[in-house]
Amino acid sequence: MDRLYTQELKEIAQLLAILVKRGILQSTVIQEMGSVGMSPKRIAELLGTSSNTVNVALHNARKSKKGKKLTAK
């Protein structure tokens, strides 16, 4: 990755961490960070939580999306 892209990702991650502190659901923030390709370990580091918490949130998000696709038919 180039340096500018890396810096932009860091800034986005910092913004998302601020949103968590202000009351946006942590699981929502984790989903957004995961959707841009951040690893669970890195998300956990940035948000000050465990990688297990991040993995559970990402798993639940995938499970929820899969359920919505099945019921949308």
Backbone as JSON Lines, residues from 0, in Angstrom:
{"i":0,"aa":"M","n":[0.84,-1.18,0.0],"ca":[0.0,0.0,0.0],"c":[0.88,1.24,0.0]}
{"i":1,"aa":"D","n":[0.41,2.26,-0.66],"ca":[1.2,3.48,-0.64],"c":[0.97,4.24,0.66]}
{"i":2,"aa":"R","n":[1.85,5.16,0.92],"ca":[1.84,5.88,2.2],"c":[0.56,6.7,2.41]}
{"i":3,"aa":"L","n":[0.07,7.35,1.37],"ca":[-1.14,8.17,1.49],"c":[-2.35,7.31,1.85]}
{"i":4,"aa":"Y","n":[-2.48,6.17,1.19],"ca":[-3.59,5.26,1.47],"c":[-3.52,4.76,2.9]}
{"i":5,"aa":"T","n":[-2.34,4.42,3.36],"ca":[-2.15,3.94,4.72],"c":[-2.55,5.03,5.72]}
{"i":6,"aa":"Q","n":[-2.16,6.25,5.46],"ca":[-2.52,7.36,6.34],"c":[-4.03,7.57,6.36]}
{"i":7,"aa":"E","n":[-4.67,7.48,5.21],"ca":[-6.12,7.64,5.16],"c":[-6.83,6.56,5.96]}
{"i":8,"aa":"L","n":[-6.34,5.33,5.87],"ca":[-6.94,4.25,6.66],"c":[-6.79,4.51,8.15]}
{"i":9,"aa":"K","n":[-5.64,5.02,8.56],"ca":[-5.42,5.33,9.97],"c":[-6.4,6.4,10.44]}
{"i":10,"aa":"E","n":[-6.61,7.41,9.62],"ca":[-7.53,8.48,9.99],"c":[-8.97,7.97,10.08]}
{"i":11,"aa":"I","n":[-9.35,7.12,9.16],"ca":[-10.69,6.53,9.2],"c":[-10.86,5.7,10.46]}
{"i":12,"aa":"A","n":[-9.85,4.92,10.79],"ca":[-9.91,4.09,11.99],"c":[-10.03,4.95,13.24]}
{"i":13,"aa":"Q","n":[-9.3,6.05,13.28],"ca":[-9.39,6.95,14.43],"c":[-10.79,7.56,14.54]}
{"i":14,"aa":"L","n":[-11.36,7.93,13.42],"ca":[-12.71,8.47,13.41],"c":[-13.71,7.44,13.92]}
{"i":15,"aa":"L","n":[-13.58,6.22,13.47],"ca":[-14.49,5.17,13.92],"c":[-14.35,4.92,15.41]}
{"i":16,"aa":"A","n":[-13.12,5.0,15.93],"ca":[-12.9,4.83,17.36],"c":[-13.61,5.94,18.14]}
{"i":17,"aa":"I","n":[-13.57,7.14,17.62],"ca":[-14.28,8.26,18.26],"c":[-15.78,8.01,18.27]}
{"i":18,"aa":"L","n":[-16.3,7.5,17.16],"ca":[-17.74,7.21,17.09],"c":[-18.15,6.18,18.13]}
{"i":19,"aa":"V","n":[-17.31,5.18,18.35],"ca":[-17.62,4.18,19.38],"c":[-17.71,4.86,20.73]}
{"i":20,"aa":"K","n":[-16.77,5.73,21.01],"ca":[-16.76,6.41,22.3],"c":[-17.98,7.31,22.47]}
{"i":21,"aa":"R","n":[-18.55,7.79,21.38],"ca":[-19.71,8.68,21.46],"c":[-21.04,7.93,21.43]}
{"i":22,"aa":"G","n":[-21.0,6.63,21.37],"ca":[-22.23,5.87,21.5],"c":[-22.69,5.11,20.27]}
{"i":23,"aa":"I","n":[-22.01,5.25,19.15],"ca":[-22.36,4.43,17.99],"c":[-22.05,2.98,18.38]}
{"i":24,"aa":"L","n":[-22.9,2.07,18.02],"ca":[-22.67,0.68,18.4],"c":[-21.32,0.19,17.92]}
{"i":25,"aa":"Q","n":[-20.59,-0.41,18.84],"ca":[-19.27,-0.93,18.52],"c":[-19.35,-1.95,17.39]}
{"i":26,"aa":"S","n":[-20.38,-2.78,17.41],"ca":[-20.49,-3.79,16.36],"c":[-20.64,-3.16,14.98]}
{"i":27,"aa":"T","n":[-21.34,-2.03,14.91],"ca":[-21.49,-1.33,13.63],"c":[-20.15,-0.8,13.14]}
{"i":28,"aa":"V","n":[-19.39,-0.23,14.05],"ca":[-18.07,0.29,13.7],"c":[-17.16,-0.85,13.26]}
{"i":29,"aa":"I","n":[-17.2,-1.96,13.97],"ca":[-16.38,-3.12,13.61],"c":[-16.74,-3.6,12.21]}
{"i":30,"aa":"Q","n":[-18.03,-3.66,11.91],"ca":[-18.46,-4.09,10.58],"c":[-17.9,-3.17,9.5]}
{"i":31,"aa":"E","n":[-17.96,-1.88,9.74],"ca":[-17.46,-0.92,8.76],"c":[-15.96,-1.06,8.56]}
{"i":32,"aa":"M","n":[-15.24,-1.23,9.65],"ca":[-13.79,-1.38,9.55],"c":[-13.44,-2.68,8.83]}
{"i":33,"aa":"G","n":[-14.18,-3.74,9.13],"ca":[-13.95,-5.01,8.45],"c":[-14.28,-4.94,6.98]}
{"i":34,"aa":"S","n":[-15.27,-4.13,6.62],"ca":[-15.68,-4.05,5.22],"c":[-14.64,-3.38,4.33]}
{"i":35,"aa":"V","n":[-13.72,-2.64,4.93],"ca":[-12.65,-2.03,4.14],"c":[-11.37,-2.85,4.2]}
{"i":36,"aa":"G","n":[-11.48,-4.06,4.74],"ca":[-10.36,-4.98,4.7],"c":[-9.43,-4.98,5.9]}
{"i":37,"aa":"M","n":[-9.82,-4.31,6.97],"ca":[-8.96,-4.31,8.15],"c":[-9.07,-5.66,8.85]}
{"i":38,"aa":"S","n":[-7.97,-6.12,9.38],"ca":[-7.95,-7.41,10.06],"c":[-8.59,-7.28,11.45]}
{"i":39,"aa":"P","n":[-9.16,-8.38,11.95],"ca":[-9.73,-8.34,13.3],"c":[-8.71,-7.9,14.36]}
{"i":40,"aa":"K","n":[-7.49,-8.34,14.21],"ca":[-6.45,-7.96,15.17],"c":[-6.24,-6.45,15.16]}
{"i":41,"aa":"R","n":[-6.16,-5.87,13.97],"ca":[-5.93,-4.43,13.86],"c":[-7.13,-3.64,14.36]}
{"i":42,"aa":"I","n":[-8.33,-4.1,14.04],"ca":[-9.54,-3.43,14.53],"c":[-9.55,-3.42,16.05]}
{"i":43,"aa":"A","n":[-9.23,-4.56,16.64],"ca":[-9.2,-4.67,18.1],"c":[-8.19,-3.7,18.71]}
{"i":44,"aa":"E","n":[-7.02,-3.6,18.09],"ca":[-6.0,-2.68,18.59],"c":[-6.49,-1.25,18.55]}
{"i":45,"aa":"L","n":[-7.11,-0.87,17.45],"ca":[-7.56,0.52,17.28],"c":[-8.72,0.88,18.19]}
{"i":46,"aa":"L","n":[-9.58,-0.08,18.46],"ca":[-10.76,0.19,19.28],"c":[-10.55,-0.13,20.75]}
{"i":47,"aa":"G","n":[-9.42,-0.72,21.07],"ca":[-9.14,-1.05,22.46],"c":[-10.0,-2.17,22.99]}
{"i":48,"aa":"T","n":[-10.24,-3.17,22.15],"ca":[-11.03,-4.32,22.55],"c":[-10.26,-5.59,22.17]}
{"i":49,"aa":"S","n":[-10.84,-6.73,22.43],"ca":[-10.15,-7.98,22.11],"c":[-10.45,-8.42,20.68]}
{"i":50,"aa":"S","n":[-9.53,-9.19,20.11],"ca":[-9.76,-9.69,18.76],"c":[-10.93,-10.69,18.76]}
{"i":51,"aa":"N","n":[-11.17,-11.34,19.89],"ca":[-12.32,-12.24,19.99],"c":[-13.63,-11.46,19.85]}
{"i":52,"aa":"T","n":[-13.71,-10.31,20.5],"ca":[-14.9,-9.46,20.38],"c":[-15.13,-9.06,18.93]}
{"i":53,"aa":"V","n":[-14.05,-8.7,18.25],"ca":[-14.14,-8.3,16.85],"c":[-14.59,-9.47,15.99]}
{"i":54,"aa":"N","n":[-13.99,-10.63,16.2],"ca":[-14.37,-11.81,15.42],"c":[-15.84,-12.17,15.61]}
{"i":55,"aa":"V","n":[-16.33,-12.08,16.83],"ca":[-17.74,-12.37,17.1],"c":[-18.64,-11.37,16.38]}
{"i":56,"aa":"A","n":[-18.29,-10.08,16.44],"ca":[-19.1,-9.05,15.77],"c":[-19.12,-9.27,14.26]}
{"i":57,"aa":"L","n":[-17.98,-9.6,13.68],"ca":[-17.92,-9.85,12.23],"c":[-18.71,-11.1,11.86]}
{"i":58,"aa":"H","n":[-18.61,-12.13,12.68],"ca":[-19.36,-13.37,12.43],"c":[-20.87,-13.09,12.49]}
{"i":59,"aa":"N","n":[-21.29,-12.36,13.52],"ca":[-22.72,-12.04,13.66],"c":[-23.22,-11.2,12.49]}
{"i":60,"aa":"A","n":[-22.38,-10.3,12.01],"ca":[-22.77,-9.46,10.86],"c":[-22.96,-10.31,9.61]}
{"i":61,"aa":"R","n":[-22.03,-11.23,9.38],"ca":[-22.15,-12.11,8.21],"c":[-23.39,-13.0,8.34]}
{"i":62,"aa":"K","n":[-23.61,-13.5,9.53],"ca":[-24.76,-14.36,9.79],"c":[-26.07,-13.58,9.57]}
{"i":63,"aa":"S","n":[-26.1,-12.35,10.03],"ca":[-27.28,-11.5,9.87],"c":[-27.55,-11.2,8.4]}
{"i":64,"aa":"K","n":[-26.51,-10.88,7.65],"ca":[-26.67,-10.6,6.22],"c":[-27.17,-11.82,5.48]}
{"i":65,"aa":"K","n":[-26.64,-12.98,5.84],"ca":[-27.06,-14.22,5.19],"c":[-28.53,-14.48,5.47]}
{"i":66,"aa":"G","n":[-28.98,-14.24,6.69],"ca":[-30.38,-14.43,7.06],"c":[-31.3,-13.48,6.32]}
{"i":67,"aa":"K","n":[-30.86,-12.25,6.13],"ca":[-31.67,-11.26,5.41],"c":[-31.82,-11.65,3.95]}
{"i":68,"aa":"K","n":[-30.77,-12.21,3.35],"ca":[-30.85,-12.64,1.95],"c":[-31.85,-13.77,1.8]}
{"i":69,"aa":"L","n":[-31.88,-14.68,2.76],"ca":[-32.78,-15.82,2.68],"c":[-34.24,-15.39,2.83]}
{"i":70,"aa":"T","n":[-34.5,-14.41,3.69],"ca":[-35.88,-13.99,3.91],"c":[-36.36,-12.97,2.88]}
{"i":71,"aa":"A","n":[-35.46,-12.42,2.1],"ca":[-35.83,-11.41,1.1],"c":[-36.51,-12.02,-0.12]}
{"i":72,"aa":"K","n":[-36.4,-13.3,-0.31],"ca":[-36.95,-13.95,-1.5],"c":[-38.43,-14.08,-1.44]}
